[in-house]
Amino acid sequence: MIFINNNSFSFREIAFVSAQKLSEKNLEIWEFEFWSFVAEWFNEKDFIKTKTSGSTGKPKTIFHKKKYCIASAEATCKFFNLQKGNTALLCLPISSIGAKMMFIRSLVFDLDLYVQKPNSQPLEKIKIDIDFAAMVPLQVLSTFENNIEKWQYIKTLIIGGGVVNNSLKNKIEIAGLNAFSTFGMTETISHIALNKIGENNNYNALENVFFTKNEDDCLVIEAKYLGIEKLETKDIINLKNHKTFEWLGRKDNAIESGGFKFLPEVLEQKISSLISVPFFISSLPNEKLNNEIVLIVNSKNRIISKEDLKTILDKYELPKQIFFLPKFKFLHSGKIDKKSSLALVKK
């Protein structure tokens, strides 16, 4: 069953319902996009169309065969032992591969899917037990800040679309949530590895997924059941074995400053315990250093100083400047739009 806007529909009738819904003129954008994807899934084509988030470059359109989407759904449901009648929550924009896969998993395994309008507080209206939910870090953080009592309804949570920093991990551990950080991308049809928050920093492959690395220490993925032979990524890793790795950062985000190379993600993890609001590390041109490391914090108040950072970072890692922005720009996927947010600093 699908539950949306106080209405319920069986999966048997959902294709017919989608056509009916798309003919209505008063749909909100998120509803129109949801029913459009439902119609796409049930059309005669053997593929679906989705776009990358745009967080590491210009968004691009990717086509996935439906048979591989089903295989991905089966791998996830098998790992989490999801069964007919279990409940699932869809609270992500349906434009993302993560949201599309929540629908497909529910369809394939006959889960009861509760569809919510995507926003920063996805549990605000939840009053029933949810066996399986997927969120981005911003939604998880907002729930801790505004609806912390609602976590009692969530049995298993997966978090994707961004790094789960140490500060958020601590909140999750203290709350005793059964939560997993996911690793994946649009190209891999959602996640292909999981990290159980509270255990260690390693990502473990799903069944029939294998890892190697290239000469740049970037992850290479093999997942033939998804049609992936050798997918080279720009994710710098510490490879433990062919099924396990520790994620360090993105090669294309590396900052060259003063003759040294720094990964923003590594610095962000180091200081995350000091900052409870969204933030990121980036760089600005510097005549002497080529680039200087900067810290951008989502706050109207000066909540952290260089002196605070000196307790954790060495002198070469220390940001030359700290900027405080009352409002960050966010991508449709929920990730921080670092490029646009940095542009506000440059104004």
For each residue, the residues with C-beta under 8 A, 3 or more apart:
1: 8 9 10 11 112 113
2: 8 9 10 11 14 106 112 113 115
3: 7 8 112 113 114 115
4: 7 8 9 31 34 114 115
5: 31
6:
7: 3 4
8: 1 2 3 4
9: 1 2 4 13 14 17
10: 1 2 13 14
11: 1 2 14 106 107 110
12:
13: 9 10 16 17
14: 2 9 10 11 17 18 38 42 107
15: 18 19 38 39 42
16: 13 19 20
17: 9 13 14 20 21 35 38
18: 14 15 21 22 35 36 38 39 42
19: 15 16 22 23 39
20: 16 17 23 24
21: 17 18 24 27 31 35
22: 18 19 27 32 35 36 39
23: 19 20
24: 20 21 27
25:
26:
27: 21 22 24 31 32 35
28: 31 32 117
29: 32 33
30: 33 34 93 94 117 118
31: 4 5 21 27 28 34 35
32: 22 27 28 29 35 36
33: 29 30 36 37 93 94 95
34: 4 30 31 37 38 94 115
35: 17 18 21 22 27 31 32 38 39
36: 18 22 32 33 39 40
37: 33 34 40 41 48 94 100 103
38: 14 15 17 18 34 35 41 42 103
39: 15 18 19 22 35 36 42 43
40: 36 37 43 45 48 49
41: 37 38 48 66 103 104 107
42: 14 15 18 38 39
43: 39 40
44:
45: 40
46: 65 66 67
47: 63 64 65 66
48: 37 40 41 63 64 66 69 100
49: 40 61 62 63
50: 61 62 64 95 96 97 100 186
51: 54 59 60 61 62 95 186
52: 56 57 59 60 62 185 186 187
53: 56 59 96 161 186 331 332 333 335
54: 51 57 58 59 331
55: 331 333 335 337 338
56: 52 53 234 250 252 253
57: 52 54 60 252
58: 54
59: 51 52 53 54
60: 51 52 57
61: 49 50 51
62: 49 50 51 52 186 187
63: 47 48 49
64: 47 48 50 68 69 97 189
65: 46 47 68 69 227
66: 41 46 47 48 69 70
67: 46 70 71
68: 64 65 71 72 189 225 226 227
69: 48 64 65 66 72 73 100 101 104 189
70: 66 67 73 74 104 108
71: 67 68 74 75 225 226
72: 68 69 75 76 101 104 189 190 226
73: 69 70 76 77 101 104 105 107 108 109
74: 70 71 77 78 108
75: 71 72 78 79 206 207 208 225
76: 72 73 79 80 82 101 105 190 191 206
77: 73 74 80 81 82 105 108 109
78: 74 75 81 207
79: 75 76 194 206 207
80: 76 77 132 156
81: 77 78
82: 76 77 86 88 105 109 111 131 132
83: 86 109
84: 109 110 111
85: 110 111 112
86: 82 83 109 111 112 131 132
87: 111 112 113 114 128 129 130 131 132
88: 82 102 105 106 111 112 113 114 130 131 132 133
89: 102 113 114 116 122 126 130 132 133 134 154
90: 94 99 102 103 106 113 114 115 116 134
91: 116 117 118 119 122 133 134 135 139
92: 96 98 99 102 118 134 135 136 161 333 334
93: 30 33 96 99 118 332 333 334
94: 30 33 34 37 90 99 100 103
95: 33 50 51 99 332 333
96: 50 53 92 93 99 100 161 332 333
97: 50 64 100 101 185 186 189 190
98: 92 101 102 134 160 161 190 191 333
99: 90 92 93 94 95 96 102 103 118 134
100: 37 48 50 69 94 96 97 103 104
101: 69 72 73 76 97 98 104 105 189 190
102: 88 89 90 92 98 99 105 106 113 134
103: 37 38 41 90 94 99 100 106 107 113
104: 41 69 70 72 73 100 101 107 108
105: 73 76 77 82 88 101 102 108 109 111 132
106: 2 11 88 90 102 103 109 110 111 112 113
107: 11 14 41 73 103 104 110
108: 70 73 74 77 104 105
109: 73 77 82 83 84 86 105 106
110: 11 84 85 106 107
111: 82 84 85 86 87 88 105 106 131 132
112: 1 2 3 85 86 87 88 106
113: 1 2 3 87 88 89 90 102 103 106
114: 3 4 87 88 89 90 126 128 130
115: 2 3 4 34 90
116: 89 90 91 119 122 125 126
117: 28 30 91
118: 30 91 92 93 99 122 334
119: 91 116 122
120: 138 139 142
121: 124 139 142 143 146 147
122: 89 91 116 118 119 126 133 135 139 143
123: 126 143 147 150 151 153 154
124: 121 146 147 150
125: 116
126: 89 114 116 122 123 130 150 153
127: 153
128: 87 114 153
129: 87 153 155
130: 87 88 89 114 126 133 153 154 155
131: 82 86 87 88 111 155 156
132: 80 82 86 87 88 89 105 111 155 156 158
133: 88 89 91 122 130 154 156 157 158
134: 89 90 91 92 98 99 102 157 158 159 160
135: 91 92 122 139 140 143 157 158 159
136: 92 139 140 159 160 161 162 333 334 335
137: 140 141 159 161 162 163 164 165 168 334
138: 120 141 142 162 278 330 334 336
139: 91 120 121 122 135 136 142 143 334
140: 135 136 137 143 144 157 159 164 168 172 179
141: 137 138 144 145 168 171 278
142: 120 121 138 139 145 146 147
143: 121 122 123 135 139 140 146 147 148 150 151
144: 140 141 148 168 171 175
145: 141 142 148
146: 121 124 142 143
147: 121 123 124 142 143 150
148: 143 144 145 151 175
149: 152
150: 123 124 126 143 147 153 154
151: 123 143 148 154 175 177
152: 149
153: 123 126 127 128 129 130 150
154: 89 123 130 133 150 151 157 177
155: 129 130 131 132 178
156: 80 131 132 133 178 179 180
157: 133 134 135 140 154 177 178 179 180
158: 132 133 134 135 179 180 181 182 191 194
159: 134 135 136 137 140 164 179 180 181 182 197
160: 98 134 136 181 182 184 190 191
161: 53 92 96 98 136 137 333 334 335
162: 136 137 138 334 335 336
163: 137 265 268 269
164: 137 140 159 168 169 172 181 197
165: 137 168 169 268 269 272
166: 169 170 269 272 273
167: 170 171 272 273 274 275 276
168: 137 140 141 144 164 165 171 172 272
169: 164 165 166 172 173 197 198
170: 166 167 173 174 273
171: 141 144 167 168 174 175
172: 140 164 168 169 175 177 179 197 198
173: 169 170 176 177 197 198
174: 170 171
175: 144 148 151 171 172
176: 173
177: 151 154 157 172 173 197
178: 155 156 157
179: 140 156 157 158 159 172 196 197 198
180: 156 157 158 159 194 195 196 197
181: 158 159 160 164 194 195 197 203
182: 158 159 160 190 191 193 194 195
183: 191 192 193 194 195 203 235 247
184: 160 188 189 190 191 192 193
185: 52 97 188 233
186: 50 51 52 53 62 97 189
187: 52 62 228 231
188: 184 185 191 192 221 223 226 228 231
189: 64 68 69 72 97 101 184 186 226
190: 72 76 97 98 101 160 182 184
191: 76 98 158 160 182 183 184 188 194 206
192: 183 184 188 205 206 209 221 223 226
193: 182 183 184 203 204 205 206 209 211 245
194: 79 158 180 181 182 183 191 203 204 206
195: 180 181 182 183 199 200 201 202 203 204
196: 179 180 199
197: 159 164 169 172 173 177 179 180 181
198: 169 172 173 179
199: 195 196 202
200: 195
201: 195 246 247
202: 195 199 240 244 245 246
203: 181 183 193 194 195 244 245 246 247
204: 193 194 195 243 244
205: 192 193 209 210 211 243 244
206: 75 76 79 191 192 193 194 209
207: 75 78 79
208: 75 223 224 225
209: 192 193 205 206 221 222 223 243
210: 205 221 222 223 242 243
211: 193 205 219 220 221 222 237 239 241 242 243 244 245
212: 220 222 239 242
213: 217 218 219 220 237 239 245
214: 217 218 220 232
215:
216: 236 251
217: 213 214 236 237 239
218: 213 214 232 233 234 235 236 237 251
219: 211 213 232 233 235 236 237 239 245
220: 211 212 213 214 230 231 232 233
221: 188 192 209 210 211 228 230 231 233
222: 209 210 211 212 228 229 230 231
223: 188 192 208 209 210 226 228 231
224: 208 227 228 229
225: 68 71 75 208
226: 68 71 72 188 189 192 223
227: 65 68 224
228: 187 188 221 222 223 224 231
229: 222 224
230: 220 221 222
231: 187 188 220 221 222 223 228
232: 214 218 219 220
233: 185 218 219 220 221
234: 56 218 250 251 252
235: 183 218 219 247 248 249 250 251
236: 216 217 218 219 247 248 249 250 251 263
237: 211 213 217 218 219 245 246 247 248
238: 245 246 248
239: 211 212 213 217 219 244 245
240: 202 244 245 246
241: 211 244
242: 210 211 212
243: 204 205 209 210 211
244: 202 203 204 205 211 239 240 241
245: 193 202 203 211 213 219 237 238 239 240
246: 201 202 203 237 238 240
247: 183 201 203 235 236 237 265
248: 235 236 237 238 263 265 266
249: 235 236 253 254 263 264 265 266
250: 56 234 235 236 253 254 263 265
251: 216 218 234 235 236 254
252: 56 57 234
253: 56 249 250 263 264 265
254: 249 250 251 261 262 263 264
255: 261 262 263 264 281 282 283 291 293
256: 259 260 261 290 291
257: 260 262 283 286 289 290 291 292 293 316
258: 288 289 290 316
259: 256
260: 256 257 316
261: 254 255 256
262: 254 255 257 266 267 293 316 317
263: 236 248 249 250 253 254 255 266 267
264: 249 253 254 255 267 268 280 281 282
265: 163 247 248 249 250 253 268 269 281
266: 248 249 262 263 269 270
267: 262 263 264 270 271 281 293 313 317
268: 163 165 264 265 271 272 279 280 281
269: 163 165 166 265 266 272
270: 266 267 312 313 317
271: 267 268 274 275 295 309 312 313
272: 165 166 167 168 268 269 275
273: 166 167 170
274: 167 271 304 308 309 312
275: 167 271 272 279 297 303 304
276: 167
277: 297 298 299 303
278: 138 141 297 298 328 336
279: 268 275 295 296 297 298
280: 264 268 295 296 336 338 341
281: 255 264 265 267 268 293 294 295 296 319
282: 255 264 293 294 296 338 342
283: 255 257 291 292 293 294
284: 291 292 294 321 342 345 346
285: 290 291 292
286: 257 289 290 291 292 320
287:
288: 258
289: 257 258 286 292 320
290: 256 257 258 285 286
291: 255 256 257 283 284 285 286
292: 257 283 284 285 286 289 319 320 321
293: 255 257 262 267 281 282 283 317 318 319 320
294: 281 282 283 284 319 320 321 322 323 345
295: 271 279 280 281 304 309 319 321 322 323
296: 279 280 281 282 322 323 325 341 342 345
297: 275 277 278 279 303 304 322 323 324 325
298: 277 278 279 325 326 327 328
299: 277 302 303 324 325 326
300: 324 326
301: 324
302: 299 305 322 324
303: 275 277 297 299 324
304: 274 275 295 297 308 309 322
305: 302 308 309 322
306: 309 310 318 319 322
307: 310 311
308: 274 304 305 311
309: 271 274 295 304 305 306 312 313 318 319
310: 306 307 313 318
311: 307 308
312: 270 271 274 309
313: 267 270 271 309 310 317 318
314: 317 318
315: 318
316: 257 258 260 262
317: 262 267 270 293 313 314
318: 293 306 309 310 313 314 315
319: 281 292 293 294 295 306 309 322
320: 286 289 292 293 294
321: 284 292 294 295
322: 294 295 296 297 302 304 305 306 319
323: 294 295 296 297 345
324: 297 299 300 301 302 303
325: 296 297 298 299 328 341 344 345
326: 298 299 300
327: 298
328: 278 298 325 336 337 341
329: 336 337 340 341 344
330: 138 334 335 336 337
331: 53 54 55 334 335 336 337
332: 53 93 95 96
333: 53 55 92 93 95 96 98 136 161
334: 92 93 118 136 137 138 139 161 162 330 331
335: 53 55 136 161 162 330 331
336: 138 162 278 280 328 329 330 331 341
337: 55 328 329 330 331 340 341
338: 55 280 282 341 342
339: 342 343
340: 329 337 343 344
341: 280 296 325 328 329 336 337 338 344 345
342: 282 284 296 338 339 345 346
343: 339 340 346 347
344: 325 329 340 341 347
345: 284 294 296 323 325 341 342
346: 284 342 343
347: 343 344
